[in-house]
Amino acid sequence: MKLYNATVVVVFLIVFLLLPKYDSFSLPQSDEDLLEFPLNLEYLEAEFFLYGALGHGLDVVAPALASGGPPPIGARLANLDVYTRDVTLQFALQEVGHLRAIKSTVKGFPRPLLDLSSASFAKVIDSAFGRPLTTPF
């Protein structure tokens, strides 16, 4: 049950962090736009899982995929048991594969600046609850 709850929180955070702030909604103008949009999510997922499992990200594992974009802020190695670390690494490698697949199809863009710090996640959770939690997330 704990793994399910943690998964729900991680998915929520990923989606919430990537939702654009638009005053008005507009549709993508081309198929390339549709293929480039998921790059934001793939960069976030790859860096999140790579740092969690290995303590480093795309700059070590696949520097060409970062395309010179800035390294994430606040990302660090997670305190995981051996089995959870293995699963997290498998997720990470899958996300690297997603980046390769998309970037082999469209030019894409450099990795955006990502804030993976605990303070950033705490802000998202506080916002979701509508108030700061008394024990920070």
Sequence and secondary structure as in RCSB ss.txt:
>XXXX:A:sequence
MKLYNATVVVVFLIVFLLLPKYDSFSLPQSDEDLLEFPLNLEYLEAEFFLYGALGHGLDVVAPALASGGPPPIGA
RLANLDVYTRDVTLQFALQEVGHLRAIKSTVKGFPRPLLDLSSASFAKVIDSAFGRPLTTPF
>XXXX:A:secstr
 HHHHHHHHHHHHHHHHH    SS    SSHHHHHHHHHHHHHHHHHHHHHHHHS  HHHH HHHHTT    BS 
      HHHHHHHHHHHHHHHHHHHHHHHHS        B SHHHHHHHHHHHHTS  SS  
